[in-house]
Amino acid sequence: MNREKGPSRRRTSKENQNANKFGNKHKRPEATQEQQKPFFKRGKDFKKSVSVKEKLGKEAEHPQVLRLNQYIARSGICSRREADKLIVAGRVKVNGKVVTELGLKVKRNDLVQVDEQRILPEPFVYILLNKPKNCITTTKDPRGRRTIMDLIRGACEQRVYPVGRLDRNTTGLLLLTNDGDLAKKLAHPSHRVSKVYEVTLDKPLAPEHLEAIKKGVRLEEGVAEVDDIALIKPHVVGLALHIGWNRVVRRLFEQLGYEVKHLDRTLYAGLSKKDLPRGKWRFLTKEEVIQLKYMMKG
């Protein structure tokens, strides 16, 4: 989108500092070791020994013997907790027999059925998408509008789902996966998954409103608390928070009399959109998956 050019203005030292803190699009200073950590883990050493990393990595290699709830979860139809409910309800068969025993172990070549339909465990897939504007966060839109699934078409054979959502005109990072357990943990408020946004407002943010946001702004659900906030430019704000209320960032600024002109999620659970152009996607690395799973164990 073309923007009208106004009179040039030199940044203050404070604005330069904040631009570096939340990510300058034109120049990326090398982050310190502390800055490279996700917001909600900073100040804590979350490195694990090689043996633990190897153990976590092996969990994704699909052993030949699995617990029944794990087998069901790895088919991509539900989480392990939801699989337990299916088992107790008598909706699961193993080799033709109804099974209601929790903790039962099955082999990968056993015949497992849920509601008379055979299921098979699939490898977990983790896709990081840099969502563009004018794109719906859903697997299918009855009105025929462009969805995130159109952007990752052909990426994998597995059926993946978005973790959380972004509004149609909100851009930035979105994770898609068939790992139901990890998705549920990432979306649960108790894990306090941090998200960082670059917020462009319709006018400069007043100092008193900056302080008000730091203290918390009351919305319908309660007080919206942020983890960090700083000015990048007079009308551009870097905002870190972990709450996942619907349209929380836009409503927070609307409550103070501002219109959000553009909202971009630049960090999600420690994952960055660096080197990921708008509208493009990539698979998470094995190390990124291990780190996510470890953080969700805490």
ABEGO torsion letter per residue (X at the ends): XBBBBBBBBBBBAAAAAAAAAAEBAABBBBBBAAAABBAAABGBBABBBAAAAAAAAAAAAGBABBBAAAAAAAAGABBAAAAAAAAAAGABBBGGBBBABBGBBBBAABBBBBGGBBBBBBBBBBBBBBBBBGBBBBABBAAGBBBAAAAABGABABBBBBBEBBBAABBEBBBBBABAAAAAAAABAAAGBBBBBBBBBABBBBAAAAAAAAAEBBBAAEBBBBABBBBABAABBBBBBABABBGAAAAAAAAAGBBBABBBBABBGGBBABGBBBGBBBBBBAAAAAAAAAAAAX
